[in-house]
Amino acid sequence: MNRLDALIELDNIHKSFGNFEVLKGISMFVHKGEAVCIIGPSGSGKSTILRCINGLIPIDEGSIRVGTYRVHEMKSEKEMRPLRHEVAMVFQQYNLFPHRTALENIMMAPIQVLGHDRAEVEERARRLLKKVRLSEKANSYPGQLSGGQQQRVAIARALAMQPEVILFDEVTAALDPETVKEVLSTIRELVEDGLTCILVTHEMKFAREVSHRVCFTDHGLIVESAPPAELFDNPQDPRTRDFLSQIL
């Protein structure tokens, strides 16, 4: 597999916030159907990489391509809209609308952004609630759901846009340990279904089990990238070895 037929390609990405350079030349590529986990210490630029891929943050240098979209050349929200349809993102905070039911939260974007037929969207939303094992919570409001349930609704909401790619940004970080499992098993099923996923995670066991490739970042660079068994069992770079020795 080479980078030319990759679905997502990042080439020498640089990004600074003020005088602080967060990304110092990130290059990576992801193929259709691949699950890639990004791991590394806090502040190493992991979440910034995801936000650059779907155009939430403009880059200072380099190029980003998702399918036929040249993200780094897109300037307006209007230009970004078709990209947002292709690349969904699930955040650490669920960002659900508190005054809307789980079902309504899932239906909003396909109707308002994509202009899809309400009846068709409702059928899709109910199917997705079933997929994340929350059929019985369709009429519940976010305040009536646990953190893990809210996060699964957020995943269903992302899937409702029928994206090519989903970016997961530390989606279990704010959850209680007992609800982490249900969210991870939902993501695992999406990976098994062949959805292209990039996951920033601190769940190392999960990264080892679900990903096709793991990228270790440190100080704004991808230090090492390898299949999970290789990276976890035989890391090549001393920084990777040091990081893994502290958390495994």
SEMI-995816 format. One record per atom (N, C-alpha, C, O): x, y, z; residue in three letters. Coordinates in steps of 0.1 Angstrom, whole numbers, padded with zeros to 4 digits, always signed. Each point is the difference from the previous one (the first is absolute). Layout:
N
XYZALA;...
This chain:
248
+0009-0012+0000MET;-0009+0012+0000MET;+0009+0012+0000MET;+0009+0002+0008MET;-0011+0007-0017ASN;+0008+0013+0000ASN;-0009+0012+0002ASN;-0013-0001+0000ASN;+0019+0012+0001ARG;-0007+0012+0004ARG;-0008+0006-0012ARG;-0010+0007+0002ARG;+0013-0011-0014LEU;-0007+0005-0012LEU;-0015-0004+0000LEU;-0009+0007-0004LEU;+0007-0020+0009ASP;-0014-0004+0000ASP;-0007+0001+0014ASP;-0010-0006+0002ASP;+0016+0014+0006ALA;-0005+0002+0014ALA;-0013+0009-0001ALA;-0001+0008-0009ALA;-0008-0010+0018LEU;-0012+0008+0001LEU;+0003+0013+0006LEU;-0005+0011-0003LEU;+0014-0011+0013ILE;+0004+0012+0008ILE;+0016+0001-0001ILE;+0007-0009+0002ILE;-0003+0021-0005GLU;+0015+0002-0001GLU;+0003+0014+0006GLU;-0005+0010-0004GLU;+0014-0011+0014LEU;+0006+0013+0006LEU;+0014+0000-0004LEU;+0008-0009+0002LEU;-0003+0021-0007ASP;+0013+0001-0004ASP;+0007+0013+0006ASP;-0004+0011-0003ASP;+0013-0014+0013ASN;+0008+0010+0006ASN;-0009+0012+0006ASN;+0002+0012-0003ASN;-0011-0016+0012ILE;-0009+0009+0006ILE;+0007+0008+0011ILE;+0005-0006+0009ILE;-0006+0019-0009HIS;+0005+0009+0011HIS;-0012+0008+0005HIS;-0008+0005-0008HIS;+0007-0004+0021LYS;-0010+0009+0006LYS;+0005+0006+0013LYS;+0004-0007+0009LYS;-0005+0020-0008SER;+0004+0007+0012SER;-0012+0007+0006SER;-0009+0005-0008SER;+0008-0003+0021PHE;-0009+0008+0007PHE;+0008+0011+0006PHE;+0007-0002+0010PHE;-0008+0014-0015GLY;+0009+0011+0005GLY;+0015-0005-0003GLY;+0003-0003-0011GLY;+0005+0004+0021ASN;+0014-0004-0001ASN;+0003-0015+0002ASN;+0011-0005-0002ASN;-0022-0002+0006PHE;+0002-0014+0003PHE;-0003-0009-0012PHE;-0011-0001-0005PHE;+0021-0006+0000GLU;-0001-0009-0011GLU;-0005-0014+0005GLU;+0007-0007+0006GLU;-0020+0004-0010VAL;-0006-0012+0005VAL;+0003-0012-0009VAL;+0004-0011+0004VAL;-0005+0014-0017LEU;+0004-0011-0010LEU;+0012+0005-0008LEU;+0000+0011-0005LEU;+0010-0020+0005LYS;+0013+0004-0006LYS;+0004-0008-0012LYS;+0012-0002-0003LYS;-0022-0001-0005GLY;+0003-0008-0013GLY;-0006-0014+0001GLY;+0008-0010-0001GLY;-0021+0010+0002ILE;-0007-0013+0001ILE;-0003-0005-0014ILE;-0006+0007-0008ILE;+0010-0020+0005SER;-0003-0006-0012SER;-0006-0014+0003SER;+0006-0008+0008SER;-0018+0005-0013MET;-0005-0013+0002MET;-0011-0003-0011MET;-0005+0009-0007MET;+0002-0021+0005PHE;-0011-0003-0010PHE;-0008-0012+0005PHE;+0005-0009+0007PHE;-0018+0009-0010VAL;-0009-0010+0004VAL;-0008-0005-0012VAL;-0005+0008-0008VAL;+0004-0021+0007HIS;-0007-0006-0011HIS;-0015-0003+0003HIS;-0003-0001+0012HIS;-0005+0000-0022LYS;-0014-0003+0002LYS;-0002-0013+0008LYS;+0007-0010-0003LYS;-0015+0010+0014GLY;-0002-0011+0008GLY;+0010-0003+0011GLY;-0001-0009+0007GLY;+0011+0018-0006GLU;+0010-0001+0010GLU;-0004+0006+0013GLU;-0007+0010+0000GLU;+0011-0015+0011ALA;-0001+0006+0013ALA;+0014+0003+0005ALA;+0008-0008+0002ALA;-0006+0021+0000VAL;+0013+0005+0005VAL;-0001+0007+0013VAL;-0008+0009+0002VAL;+0015-0014+0008CYS;+0000+0006+0013CYS;+0012+0009+0002CYS;+0011-0003-0004CYS;-0013+0015+0010ILE;+0010+0010+0003ILE;+0002+0000+0015ILE;-0010+0003+0007ILE;+0022-0007-0002ILE;+0002+0001+0014ILE;+0012+0009+0003ILE;+0007+0004-0009ILE;-0006-0001+0022GLY;+0012+0009+0004GLY;-0004+0008+0012GLY;-0011+0001+0004GLY;+0021+0006+0002PRO;-0002+0008+0012PRO;-0009+0012-0003PRO;-0002+0004-0011PRO;-0004+0001+0022SER;-0009+0012-0001SER;+0009+0011-0006SER;+0011+0002+0003SER;-0018+0006-0012GLY;+0007+0012-0006GLY;+0009-0004-0011GLY;+0008+0009-0005GLY;-0009-0021+0000SER;+0009-0004-0012SER;-0006+0003-0013SER;+0006-0003-0011SER;-0018+0009+0011GLY;-0006+0004-0013GLY;-0011-0010-0006GLY;-0004+0002-0011GLY;+0001-0012+0019LYS;-0009-0010-0005LYS;-0014+0005-0005LYS;-0004-0002-0011LYS;-0002+0010+0020SER;-0014+0005-0003SER;+0001+0011-0011SER;-0009+0001-0009SER;+0020+0006+0008THR;+0002+0010-0010THR;+0000-0006-0014THR;-0005+0005-0010THR;+0012-0017+0009ILE;+0000-0007-0013ILE;-0014-0003-0005ILE;-0003+0003-0011ILE;-0006-0008+0020LEU;-0013-0003-0004LEU;-0008+0013-0005LEU;-0007+0000-0010LEU;+0009+0010+0018ARG;-0007+0013-0003ARG;+0005+0006-0014ARG;-0008+0007-0007ARG;+0020-0010+0004CYS;+0006+0005-0013CYS;-0006-0008-0011CYS;-0003+0005-0011CYS;+0001-0018+0013ILE;-0005-0009-0011ILE;-0014+0004-0004ILE;-0003+0000-0012ILE;-0006+0004+0021ASN;-0013+0004-0004ASN;-0002+0015-0001ASN;-0011+0005-0001ASN;+0022+0002+0001GLY;-0001+0014-0003GLY;-0004+0009+0011GLY;-0004+0012-0002GLY;+0003-0017+0014LEU;-0004+0008+0012LEU;+0011+0010+0003LEU;-0003+0011+0005LEU;+0015-0015-0008ILE;+0011+0009+0003ILE;+0008+0002-0013ILE;+0004-0010-0007ILE;-0001+0022+0002PRO;+0008+0002-0012PRO;+0015-0003+0003PRO;+0005+0003+0011PRO;+0002-0009-0021ILE;+0014-0003+0003ILE;+0009+0012-0006ILE;-0005+0008-0008ILE;+0017-0008+0013ASP;+0009+0011-0004ASP;+0009-0004-0012ASP;+0004+0008-0008ASP;-0002-0021+0007GLU;+0009-0005-0011GLU;-0003-0014-0002GLU;-0005-0007+0009GLU;+0007+0002-0022GLY;-0002-0014-0003GLY;-0013-0002-0008GLY;-0006+0010-0004GLY;+0002-0022+0002SER;-0013-0003-0007SER;-0007-0011+0006SER;+0005-0010+0006SER;-0019+0010-0007ILE;-0009-0010+0005ILE;-0009-0004-0011ILE;-0007+0009-0006ILE;+0006-0022+0003ARG;-0010-0004-0010ARG;-0009-0011+0006ARG;+0005-0009+0006ARG;-0018+0011-0008VAL;-0009-0011+0004VAL;-0008-0003-0012VAL;-0008+0008-0005VAL;+0010-0020-0001GLY;-0006-0004-0013GLY;+0004+0011-0010GLY;+0012+0001-0003GLY;-0021+0006-0003THR;+0003+0010-0010THR;+0001+0014+0006THR;+0003+0009-0007THR;-0006-0008+0020TYR;+0000+0013+0006TYR;+0014+0004+0005TYR;+0007-0007+0007TYR;-0003+0019-0012ARG;+0013+0006+0005ARG;-0003+0009+0011ARG;-0003+0012-0002ARG;+0003-0017+0014VAL;-0005+0007+0012VAL;+0007+0013+0003VAL;-0006+0010+0003VAL;+0019-0010-0005HIS;+0008+0012+0002HIS;-0003+0012-0009HIS;+0004+0011+0003HIS;-0011-0014-0014GLU;-0004+0011-0009GLU;-0014+0005+0002GLU;-0004+0010-0005GLU;-0003-0016+0014MET;-0014+0004+0003MET;+0000+0011+0010MET;+0007-0001+0011MET;-0014+0012-0014LYS;+0001+0012+0009LYS;-0013+0002+0007LYS;+0000+0005+0012LYS;-0012-0007-0019SER;-0013+0004+0006SER;-0007-0012+0006SER;+0002-0012-0004SER;-0012+0015+0012GLU;-0008-0011+0006GLU;-0008-0007-0011GLU;-0003-0012+0000GLU;-0001+0020-0010LYS;-0008-0005-0012LYS;+0008-0010-0007LYS;-0005-0011-0004LYS;+0018+0014+0002GLU;+0009-0010-0007GLU;+0002-0012+0008GLU;+0002-0011-0006GLU;-0002+0012+0019MET;+0002-0011+0009MET;-0011-0010+0001MET;+0001-0011+0004MET;-0013+0016-0007ARG;-0012-0008+0002ARG;+0000-0014-0005ARG;-0003-0009+0007ARG;+0007+0008-0020PRO;+0000-0014-0006PRO;+0011-0009+0008PRO;-0002-0012+0001PRO;+0013+0019+0003LEU;+0010-0008+0008LEU;-0006-0005+0013LEU;+0002-0011+0004LEU;-0010+0020+0003ARG;-0006-0004+0013ARG;-0009-0012-0002ARG;-0002-0008+0009ARG;-0004+0007-0021HIS;-0009-0011-0003HIS;+0009-0013-0001HIS;-0005-0011+0004HIS;+0017+0012-0009GLU;+0009-0012-0002GLU;+0007-0004+0013GLU;+0003-0011+0002GLU;+0000+0022+0006VAL;+0009-0003+0012VAL;-0008+0005+0012VAL;-0001+0012+0003VAL;-0004-0022+0005ALA;-0007+0003+0013ALA;+0010+0000+0011ALA;+0011-0007-0001ALA;-0014+0014+0012MET;+0009+0000+0011MET;-0008-0002+0013MET;-0011+0006+0002MET;+0016-0015+0007VAL;-0006-0002+0013VAL;+0010+0005+0011VAL;+0011-0004+0000VAL;-0016+0013+0008PHE;+0009+0007+0010PHE;-0001-0006+0013PHE;-0008-0009+0003PHE;+0017+0013+0006GLN;+0000-0005+0014GLN;-0012+0005+0007GLN;-0006-0008+0007GLN;+0001+0020-0010GLN;-0012+0005+0006GLN;-0011-0003-0011GLN;+0002+0001-0012GLN;-0014-0006+0017TYR;-0010-0005-0009TYR;-0006+0011-0008TYR;-0004-0003-0012TYR;+0003+0015+0017ASN;-0006+0011-0008ASN;-0014-0003-0005ASN;-0004+0004-0011ASN;-0004-0011+0019LEU;-0014-0003-0005LEU;-0009+0012+0004LEU;+0004+0007+0010LEU;-0014-0004-0017PHE;-0009+0011+0003PHE;-0009-0005+0012PHE;-0008-0010-0002PHE;+0008+0016+0014PRO;-0007-0005+0011PRO;-0015+0000-0001PRO;-0007-0008+0006PRO;+0002+0018-0014HIS;-0015+0001-0002HIS;-0005-0009-0011HIS;-0012+0001-0003HIS;+0020-0009-0003ARG;-0004-0009-0011ARG;+0002-0015+0005ARG;+0009-0003+0007ARG;-0018-0006-0011THR;+0001-0014+0004THR;+0012-0006-0008THR;+0005+0006-0009THR;-0002-0018+0013ALA;+0011-0007-0007ALA;-0003-0001-0014ALA;+0009+0002-0009ALA;-0021-0006+0005LEU;-0004-0002-0014LEU;+0001+0014-0007LEU;+0006+0000-0011LEU;-0011+0010+0017GLU;+0001+0014-0007GLU;+0014+0004-0002GLU;+0004+0006-0010GLU;+0005-0008+0020ASN;+0014+0003-0001ASN;+0006-0006-0012ASN;+0008+0006-0008ASN;-0011-0019+0005ILE;+0006-0007-0011ILE;-0006+0005-0013ILE;+0007+0000-0010ILE;-0020+0004+0010MET;-0006+0004-0013MET;+0003+0014-0004MET;-0001+0003-0012MET;+0006+0006+0021MET;+0001+0014-0004MET;+0009+0003-0012MET;-0005+0006-0009MET;+0017-0011+0010ALA;+0010+0004-0011ALA;-0004-0005-0014ALA;+0000+0007-0010ALA;-0004-0020+0009PRO;-0004-0005-0014PRO;-0012+0008-0006PRO;-0001+0002-0012PRO;-0008+0003+0021ILE;-0011+0008-0005ILE;+0004+0014-0003ILE;-0003+0006-0011ILE;+0010+0000+0021GLN;+0003+0015-0001GLN;+0012+0003-0010GLN;+0000+0009-0007GLN;+0010-0018+0008VAL;+0012+0002-0008VAL;-0001-0006-0014VAL;+0004+0006-0010VAL;-0008-0019+0010LEU;-0001-0007-0013LEU;-0013+0001-0007LEU;-0001-0003-0012LEU;-0009+0008+0019GLY;-0013+0001-0006GLY;-0007-0013-0003GLY;-0008-0001-0010GLY;+0011-0009+0017HIS;-0006-0014-0002HIS;-0014+0000+0005HIS;-0004+0007+0008HIS;-0004-0016-0014ASP;-0014-0002+0003ASP;-0002-0005+0015ASP;+0007-0009+0004ASP;-0016+0016+0003ARG;-0001-0003+0014ARG;-0004-0014+0003ARG;+0006-0006+0009ARG;-0015+0000-0016ALA;-0004-0014+0002ALA;+0012-0010-0002ALA;+0002-0009+0008ALA;+0006+0012-0018GLU;+0011-0009-0003GLU;+0011+0002+0011GLU;+0006-0010+0004GLU;-0004+0022+0001VAL;+0009+0003+0010VAL;-0004-0006+0013VAL;+0008-0006+0008VAL;-0021+0006-0005GLU;-0005-0006+0013GLU;+0003-0015+0000GLU;+0004-0006+0010GLU;-0007+0000-0022GLU;+0002-0015-0001GLU;+0015-0003+0002GLU;+0004-0009+0007GLU;+0005+0017-0013ARG;+0014-0001+0001ARG;+0005+0002+0015ARG;+0008-0008+0005ARG;-0014+0018+0002ALA;+0004+0003+0013ALA;-0004-0012+0010ALA;+0007-0003+0009ALA;-0019-0002-0012ARG;-0005-0012+0009ARG;+0009-0012-0002ARG;+0003-0007+0009ARG;+0001+0005-0022ARG;+0010-0011-0003ARG;+0013+0002+0007ARG;+0006-0010+0005ARG;-0001+0023-0005LEU;+0012+0002+0007LEU;-0001-0001+0015LEU;+0010-0004+0007LEU;-0021+0008-0001LEU;-0002-0002+0014LEU;+0001-0015+0004LEU;+0005-0004+0010LEU;-0011-0004-0019LYS;+0000-0014+0002LYS;+0015-0005-0001LYS;+0004-0009+0008LYS;+0003+0014-0017LYS;+0014-0004-0002LYS;+0009+0003+0012LYS;+0009-0008+0004LYS;-0012+0020+0003VAL;+0008+0003+0012VAL;-0007-0005+0012VAL;+0003+0004+0012VAL;-0013-0013-0014ARG;-0008-0007+0011ARG;-0007+0010+0010ARG;+0001-0001+0012ARG;-0007+0011-0019LEU;-0008+0010+0008LEU;-0014+0002-0005LEU;-0006+0011+0002LEU;+0000-0021-0009SER;-0013+0001-0006SER;-0010+0006+0010SER;-0009+0008-0003SER;+0010-0013+0016GLU;-0010+0003+0010GLU;+0001+0014+0005GLU;-0008+0005+0008GLU;+0019+0002-0012LYS;+0003+0014+0005LYS;-0003+0011-0010LYS;+0003+0011+0001LYS;-0010-0015-0012ALA;-0003+0009-0011ALA;-0006+0013+0005ALA;+0003+0011-0005ALA;-0013-0012+0015ASN;-0007+0012+0004ASN;+0006+0006+0013ASN;-0006+0009+0006ASN;+0017-0014-0001SER;+0007+0005+0012SER;+0008+0013-0004SER;+0005+0001-0011SER;-0004+0008+0021TYR;+0008+0012-0002TYR;+0014-0003+0005TYR;+0002-0009+0009TYR;+0008+0016-0014PRO;+0014-0002+0005PRO;+0001-0001+0015PRO;+0008-0008+0005PRO;-0015+0017+0002GLY;+0001+0000+0015GLY;-0005-0012+0007GLY;+0003-0003+0011GLY;-0010-0005-0019GLN;-0005-0013+0006GLN;+0009-0012-0004GLN;-0003-0011+0004GLN;+0014+0014-0011LEU;+0009-0011-0004LEU;+0013+0001+0007LEU;+0004+0010+0004LEU;+0002-0022-0002SER;+0014+0000+0006SER;+0010+0006-0010SER;-0004+0001-0012SER;+0016+0001+0016GLY;+0010+0006-0009GLY;+0003-0010-0011GLY;+0001+0005-0012GLY;+0000-0018+0015GLY;+0002-0010-0011GLY;-0011+0000-0010GLY;+0002-0001-0012GLY;-0014+0002+0017GLN;-0012+0000-0010GLN;+0000+0013-0008GLN;-0003-0001-0012GLN;+0006+0012+0018GLN;+0001+0013-0008GLN;+0011-0001-0011GLN;-0002+0005-0011GLN;+0013-0011+0015GLN;+0011-0001-0010GLN;-0004-0010-0011GLN;+0004+0003-0012GLN;-0012-0013+0015ARG;-0005-0009-0011ARG;-0010+0007-0009ARG;+0000-0002-0012ARG;-0008+0011+0018VAL;-0009+0008-0008VAL;+0008+0010-0009VAL;-0003+0002-0012VAL;+0014+0003+0017ALA;+0009+0009-0008ALA;+0006-0008-0011ALA;+0002+0006-0011ALA;+0002-0018+0013ILE;+0005-0009-0011ILE;-0011-0002-0011ILE;+0003+0001-0011ILE;-0015-0004+0016ALA;-0011-0002-0009ALA;-0003+0012-0008ALA;-0003+0000-0012ALA;+0004+0012+0018ARG;-0002+0013-0007ARG;+0011+0002-0011ARG;-0003+0004-0010ARG;+0015-0008+0013ALA;+0011+0001-0010ALA;-0003-0009-0011ALA;+0002+0004-0012ALA;-0007-0016+0014LEU;-0003-0010-0010LEU;-0011+0004-0009LEU;-0001-0004-0011LEU;-0008+0012+0017ALA;-0012+0004-0007ALA;+0003+0009-0013ALA;-0008+0000-0009ALA;+0020+0006+0009MET;+0004+0007-0011MET;+0006-0009-0011MET;+0004+0005-0011MET;-0004-0018+0013GLN;+0005-0010-0009GLN;+0015+0004-0005GLN;+0002+0000-0012GLN;+0007+0002+0021PRO;+0013+0004-0003PRO;+0009-0011-0006PRO;-0003-0012+0002PRO;+0013+0016-0009GLU;+0010-0010-0004GLU;+0010-0003+0011GLU;+0006-0011+0001GLU;-0004+0021+0008VAL;+0010+0000+0010VAL;-0005+0005+0013VAL;-0008+0009+0000VAL;+0011-0016+0011ILE;-0003+0006+0013ILE;+0013+0002+0008ILE;+0008-0009+0001ILE;-0007+0021+0005LEU;+0011+0004+0009LEU;-0005-0001+0014LEU;-0010+0006+0004LEU;+0017-0014+0005PHE;-0004-0001+0014PHE;+0011+0007+0008PHE;+0011-0004+0000PHE;-0015+0014+0008ASP;+0009+0007+0008ASP;-0001-0003+0015ASP;-0009+0007+0006ASP;+0016-0016-0001GLU;+0000-0004+0014GLU;-0014-0001+0005GLU;-0004+0005+0010GLU;-0004-0013-0017VAL;-0015-0001+0003VAL;-0003-0007+0013VAL;-0011+0002+0004VAL;+0021-0008+0002THR;-0003-0007+0013THR;+0006+0008+0012THR;-0002-0004+0011THR;+0009+0015-0014ALA;+0007+0007+0011ALA;-0009+0005+0011ALA;+0005+0000+0011ALA;-0017+0004-0014ALA;-0008+0006+0010ALA;-0010-0010+0006ALA;-0009+0004+0008ALA;+0011-0017-0011LEU;-0010-0010+0005LEU;+0005-0008+0012LEU;+0012-0001+0003LEU;-0022-0004+0004ASP;+0003-0009+0011ASP;+0005-0013-0006ASP;-0004-0004-0011ASP;+0013-0003+0019PRO;+0005-0012-0005PRO;-0010-0011-0005PRO;+0002-0006-0010PRO;-0013+0006+0017GLU;-0010-0011-0004GLU;-0007+0004-0013GLU;-0006-0009-0007GLU;+0005+0022+0003THR;-0006+0003-0013THR;+0009+0001-0011THR;-0004+0001-0012THR;+0017-0002+0015VAL;+0011+0001-0011VAL;-0002-0012-0009VAL;+0001+0001-0013VAL;-0004-0013+0019LYS;+0000-0012-0008LYS;-0011+0000-0011LYS;+0002-0005-0011LYS;-0014+0010+0015GLU;-0011+0000-0010GLU;+0003+0009-0012GLU;-0004-0002-0011GLU;+0011+0014+0014VAL;+0003+0009-0011VAL;+0011-0007-0009VAL;-0001+0001-0012VAL;+0011-0007+0018LEU;+0010-0007-0008LEU;-0005-0011-0008LEU;+0005-0002-0011LEU;-0015-0005+0016SER;-0005-0012-0008SER;-0008+0006-0012SER;+0000-0007-0010SER;-0006+0018+0012THR;-0007+0007-0011THR;+0010+0003-0011THR;-0002-0002-0012THR;+0013+0008+0016ILE;+0010+0004-0010ILE;+0007-0012-0007ILE;+0002+0000-0012ILE;+0000-0010+0020ARG;+0006-0013-0005ARG;-0009-0005-0011ARG;+0005-0005-0011ARG;-0018+0005+0013GLU;-0009-0005-0011GLU;+0001+0009-0013GLU;-0001-0006-0011GLU;+0002+0019+0013LEU;+0002+0008-0012LEU;+0012-0003-0008LEU;+0000+0000-0012LEU;+0011-0003+0020VAL;+0013-0004-0007VAL;-0002-0013-0007VAL;+0005-0002-0011VAL;-0012-0007+0018GLU;-0002-0013-0007GLU;-0009+0001-0012GLU;+0001-0008-0009GLU;-0010+0018+0009ASP;-0009+0003-0012ASP;+0008+0006-0011ASP;-0005+0001-0012ASP;+0018+0003+0014GLY;+0008+0005-0010GLY;+0000+0015-0002GLY;+0004+0006-0010GLY;-0009+0001+0020LEU;+0000+0015+0000LEU;+0014+0005+0003LEU;+0007-0005+0008LEU;-0003+0015-0016THR;+0013+0006+0002THR;+0000+0008+0013THR;-0008+0009+0001THR;+0017-0012+0008CYS;+0000+0007+0013CYS;+0014+0005+0004CYS;+0010-0008-0002CYS;-0009+0020+0007ILE;+0012+0004+0007ILE;-0004+0003+0014ILE;-0009+0008+0003ILE;+0016-0014+0006LEU;-0003+0001+0014LEU;+0011+0005+0009LEU;+0011-0006+0000LEU;-0013+0018+0006VAL;+0010+0004+0011VAL;-0005-0007+0013VAL;-0012+0003+0004VAL;+0020-0010+0002THR;-0004-0008+0012THR;+0011-0002+0010THR;+0012-0001-0004THR;-0016+0000+0016HIS;+0010-0004+0010HIS;-0003-0015+0005HIS;+0006-0004+0010HIS;-0016-0002-0017GLU;-0003-0014+0004GLU;+0009-0009-0008GLU;-0003-0004-0012GLU;+0015+0000+0018MET;+0010-0007-0008MET;-0005-0014-0004MET;+0003-0005-0011MET;-0010-0002+0020LYS;-0004-0014-0003LYS;-0010+0001-0013LYS;+0001-0009-0008LYS;-0009+0019+0008PHE;-0010+0002-0011PHE;+0008+0003-0013PHE;-0003-0006-0010PHE;+0013+0015+0011ALA;+0008+0003-0011ALA;+0007-0012-0006ALA;+0000-0002-0012ALA;+0005-0007+0020ARG;+0006-0012-0004ARG;-0010-0009-0007ARG;+0004-0006-0010ARG;-0016+0005+0015GLU;-0009-0010-0005GLU;-0007+0005-0013GLU;-0002-0008-0009GLU;-0001+0021+0008VAL;-0009+0004-0011VAL;+0008+0006-0012VAL;-0005-0001-0012VAL;+0016+0007+0014SER;+0006+0007-0011SER;+0009-0008-0009SER;+0005-0011+0004SER;-0005+0016-0016HIS;+0009-0006-0010HIS;+0014+0005+0001HIS;+0010-0006-0003HIS;-0009+0019+0008ARG;+0012+0007+0002ARG;-0001+0009+0012ARG;-0010+0006+0002ARG;+0022-0004+0005VAL;+0000+0009+0011VAL;+0011+0010-0003VAL;+0011-0003-0004VAL;-0014+0016+0006CYS;+0010+0011-0001CYS;+0003+0006+0014CYS;-0010+0004+0007CYS;+0022-0004-0004PHE;+0004+0006+0013PHE;+0005+0015-0003PHE;+0010+0002-0007PHE;-0016+0007+0014THR;+0004+0014-0002THR;+0007+0006+0013THR;-0003-0004+0011THR;+0012+0012-0014ASP;+0007+0007+0012ASP;+0005+0013-0005ASP;+0007+0001-0011ASP;-0009+0010+0018HIS;+0004+0013-0003HIS;-0003+0004-0015HIS;+0009+0005-0007HIS;-0021-0008+0003GLY;-0004+0005-0013GLY;+0005-0008-0012GLY;-0001+0005-0011GLY;+0006-0017+0013LEU;+0005-0008-0011LEU;-0005-0014+0002LEU;-0002-0005+0011LEU;+0000-0002-0022ILE;-0002-0015+0001ILE;+0013-0006+0001ILE;+0008-0001-0010ILE;-0005-0005+0021VAL;+0013-0005+0003VAL;+0001-0014-0006VAL;+0011-0004-0005VAL;-0022-0004+0005GLU;+0000-0014-0004GLU;-0014-0004-0004GLU;-0010+0004+0006GLU;+0009-0012-0017SER;-0012-0005-0005SER;+0002-0014-0004SER;+0008-0003-0008SER;-0017-0006+0013ALA;+0002-0014-0003ALA;-0013-0008+0003ALA;-0009+0006+0007ALA;+0007-0018-0012PRO;-0011-0008+0005PRO;+0001-0002+0015PRO;+0011+0000+0006PRO;-0023-0002+0001PRO;+0000+0001+0014PRO;+0009-0010+0007PRO;+0007+0003+0010PRO;-0006-0016-0015ALA;+0008-0010+0007ALA;+0015+0005+0000ALA;+0007-0002+0009ALA;-0003+0008-0021GLU;+0013+0004-0002GLU;+0004+0012+0010GLU;+0010+0000+0007GLU;-0019+0010-0007LEU;+0002+0012+0007LEU;+0000-0003+0015LEU;+0009+0006+0008LEU;-0019-0014-0003PHE;+0000-0002+0014PHE;+0010-0010+0005PHE;+0005+0001+0012PHE;-0002-0011-0020ASP;+0009-0011+0005ASP;+0015+0003-0003ASP;+0009-0005+0007ASP;-0007+0013-0018ASN;+0014+0002-0004ASN;+0002+0015-0005ASN;+0004+0002-0011ASN;-0007+0008+0020PRO;+0002+0013-0005PRO;+0014+0004-0003PRO;+0010-0005+0006PRO;-0008+0012-0017GLN;+0013+0003-0005GLN;+0007+0012+0006GLN;+0012+0001+0001GLN;-0021+0009+0002ASP;+0006+0013+0004ASP;+0000+0001+0015ASP;-0010-0005+0007ASP;+0021+0010-0001PRO;+0000+0001+0015PRO;-0011+0007+0006PRO;-0005-0003+0011PRO;+0000+0014-0018ARG;-0012+0007+0006ARG;-0012-0008+0000ARG;-0008+0001+0010ARG;+0006-0010-0020THR;-0012-0009+0001THR;+0001-0009+0011THR;-0009-0003+0008THR;+0021-0003-0007ARG;+0003-0010+0011ARG;-0002+0006+0014ARG;-0006-0006+0009ARG;+0010+0019-0007ASP;-0001+0007+0012ASP;-0015+0002+0004ASP;-0004-0002+0011ASP;-0003+0007-0022PHE;-0015+0003+0002PHE;-0007-0013+0004PHE;-0008+0000+0010PHE;+0010-0011-0017LEU;-0007-0012+0002LEU;+0004-0006+0014LEU;-0009-0006+0006LEU;+0021+0007-0002SER;+0005-0005+0013SER;-0007+0007+0011SER;-0002-0006+0011SER;-0003+0018-0013GLN;-0006+0008+0011GLN;-0015-0004+0001GLN;-0006+0002+0011GLN;+0000-0007-0022ILE;-0015-0001+0000ILE;-0004-0015-0001ILE;-0012-0003+0003ILE;+0021-0006-0007LEU;-0005-0014-0002LEU;+0004-0008+0013LEU;-0002-0012+0000LEU;
